[in-house]
Amino acid sequence: MKVLIIGGGSMGYTFAESFLSSHVIRPNDLTILDHNTQRIELLMRQLKANIETKPDNFISEQDLIVLAVKPQDSEKLCNHIRTFIKPNQVVLSIMAGVKMATLQNALGLSKIIRAMPNLPAQVGMGMTAFTASDEVSRHELIEVQNLLSTTGRAIYFEREDMIDAATAVSGSGPAYVYYFMQNMIDAATQIGFSESQAELMVWQTMLGALHLHNKSNLSCNEWIKRVASKGGTTEAALNVFNQNQMSDTIQQGIKAAFDRAEELGR
Ligand SMILES: NC(=O)c1ccc[n+]([C@@H]2O[C@H](COP(=O)([O-])OP(=O)(O)OC[C@H]3O[C@@H](n4cnc5c(N)ncnc54)[C@H](OP(=O)(O)O)[C@@H]3O)[C@@H](O)[C@H]2O)c1
């Protein structure tokens, strides 16, 4: 399968690296198009793939075209590439908020797959939600799912609005985890640990808790009960979290991210 990635920035580069290192795509079959001079130099140095700097006939030869530019650059990009697009090509867009119908109109084709990856894709631990227009065949969908799976786990949704919902949960999710960890680190330094000691303790606690959870079928609430004994230290902390309505705050935050994702898409 011949794949073109347009936009060799943070996500485009991650996708290219994952496709190649997993051997799902051969270097000769991968092309990256970017117009940023500095980025092109880096791509040429670090990736074994064809690098292009301007749209041209090579676009028409691709089986899959991945759109990985910022959402605000989408319209301009579509205008630049539209003349080279063939109606039966498949486009995979990872641009947040850009609707499939918008891309179908802008590019003059019908086969669109829209995906929302997240940053841990950089280490093969990503979570990608994806959906597809009706015209994409089962075979094409499976091929794209295989590609997405090289960056971690991928989950398919029938409804496109679930991609905005996924943006609020897994797309933004790594930042919520880092926010919680940073606050644990700050609290640890306040009760006497050095910055590096606090970081080590929080990172390892987070990793350990995740691995433990992974190895069992207990829910988060069940694990909480196992750590928190009656009248103990964990319960003292959880009581303060509850008194300050931390659950409500987290749920409201994720709802706000969802509302914003929908707003950006309009
Ligand atoms: N980063 C994430 O964690 C993440 C997560 C989920 C989804 N996404 C989505 O992934 C997409 C890419 O994000 P990113 O963070 O990788 O962006 P990025 O680092 O800014 O990369 C985009 C690259 O595309 C280039 N570009 C822009 N317009 C172009 C055009 N018309 N022709 C050729 N190259 C062009 C940019 O160059 P210039 O900068 O010079 O314009 C830049 O090198 C976004 O739509 C975002 O919503 C990102």
PDBQT file of the ligand as one rigid body, heavy atoms in Angstrom, charges set to zero:
ROOT
HETATM    1  N1  LIG A 301      -0.034  16.656  18.681  1.00  0.00    +0.000 N 
HETATM    2  C1  LIG A 301      -0.972  15.885  19.248  1.00  0.00    +0.000 C 
HETATM    3  O1  LIG A 301      -0.862  15.431  20.392  1.00  0.00    +0.000 OA
HETATM    4  C2  LIG A 301      -2.220  15.543  18.476  1.00  0.00    +0.000 A 
HETATM    5  C3  LIG A 301      -3.129  14.622  19.028  1.00  0.00    +0.000 A 
HETATM    6  C4  LIG A 301      -4.268  14.285  18.271  1.00  0.00    +0.000 A 
HETATM    7  C5  LIG A 301      -4.483  14.869  17.032  1.00  0.00    +0.000 A 
HETATM    8  N2  LIG A 301      -3.596  15.772  16.553  1.00  0.00    +0.000 N 
HETATM    9  C6  LIG A 301      -3.867  16.387  15.255  1.00  0.00    +0.000 C 
HETATM   10  O2  LIG A 301      -2.789  16.149  14.409  1.00  0.00    +0.000 OA
HETATM   11  C7  LIG A 301      -2.652  17.227  13.494  1.00  0.00    +0.000 C 
HETATM   12  C8  LIG A 301      -1.200  17.616  13.425  1.00  0.00    +0.000 C 
HETATM   13  O3  LIG A 301      -0.801  18.088  14.699  1.00  0.00    +0.000 OA
HETATM   14  P1  LIG A 301       0.751  18.303  15.015  1.00  0.00    +0.000 P 
HETATM   15  O4  LIG A 301       0.843  18.630  16.463  1.00  0.00    +0.000 OA
HETATM   16  O5  LIG A 301       1.535  17.176  14.460  1.00  0.00    +0.000 OA
HETATM   17  O6  LIG A 301       1.021  19.632  14.114  1.00  0.00    +0.000 OA
HETATM   18  P2  LIG A 301       2.421  20.267  13.687  1.00  0.00    +0.000 P 
HETATM   19  O7  LIG A 301       3.498  19.772  14.583  1.00  0.00    +0.000 OA
HETATM   20  O8  LIG A 301       2.182  21.732  13.541  1.00  0.00    +0.000 OA
HETATM   21  O9  LIG A 301       2.706  19.640  12.220  1.00  0.00    +0.000 OA
HETATM   22  C9  LIG A 301       2.058  20.043  11.069  1.00  0.00    +0.000 C 
HETATM   23  C10 LIG A 301       3.109  20.152   9.961  1.00  0.00    +0.000 C 
HETATM   24  O10 LIG A 301       2.433  20.330   8.719  1.00  0.00    +0.000 OA
HETATM   25  C11 LIG A 301       3.034  21.427   8.009  1.00  0.00    +0.000 C 
HETATM   26  N3  LIG A 301       2.021  21.981   7.088  1.00  0.00    +0.000 N 
HETATM   27  C12 LIG A 301       0.993  22.813   7.368  1.00  0.00    +0.000 A 
HETATM   28  N4  LIG A 301       0.301  23.098   6.260  1.00  0.00    +0.000 NA
HETATM   29  C13 LIG A 301       0.894  22.417   5.237  1.00  0.00    +0.000 A 
HETATM   30  C14 LIG A 301       0.645  22.307   3.836  1.00  0.00    +0.000 A 
HETATM   31  N5  LIG A 301      -0.361  22.963   3.257  1.00  0.00    +0.000 N 
HETATM   32  N6  LIG A 301       1.467  21.533   3.095  1.00  0.00    +0.000 NA
HETATM   33  C15 LIG A 301       2.508  20.872   3.665  1.00  0.00    +0.000 A 
HETATM   34  N7  LIG A 301       2.809  20.939   4.996  1.00  0.00    +0.000 NA
HETATM   35  C16 LIG A 301       2.000  21.693   5.765  1.00  0.00    +0.000 A 
HETATM   36  C17 LIG A 301       3.436  22.360   9.115  1.00  0.00    +0.000 C 
HETATM   37  O11 LIG A 301       4.371  23.319   8.688  1.00  0.00    +0.000 OA
HETATM   38  P3  LIG A 301       4.190  24.840   9.276  1.00  0.00    +0.000 P 
HETATM   39  O12 LIG A 301       4.189  24.720  10.765  1.00  0.00    +0.000 OA
HETATM   40  O13 LIG A 301       5.368  25.583   8.719  1.00  0.00    +0.000 OA
HETATM   41  O14 LIG A 301       2.875  25.340   8.728  1.00  0.00    +0.000 OA
HETATM   42  C18 LIG A 301       4.020  21.361  10.129  1.00  0.00    +0.000 C 
HETATM   43  O15 LIG A 301       5.357  21.019   9.797  1.00  0.00    +0.000 OA
HETATM   44  C19 LIG A 301      -3.558  18.351  13.999  1.00  0.00    +0.000 C 
HETATM   45  O16 LIG A 301      -4.655  18.529  13.137  1.00  0.00    +0.000 OA
HETATM   46  C20 LIG A 301      -4.007  17.905  15.360  1.00  0.00    +0.000 C 
HETATM   47  O17 LIG A 301      -5.375  18.260  15.597  1.00  0.00    +0.000 OA
HETATM   48  C21 LIG A 301      -2.465  16.110  17.221  1.00  0.00    +0.000 A 
ENDROOT
TORSDOF 0
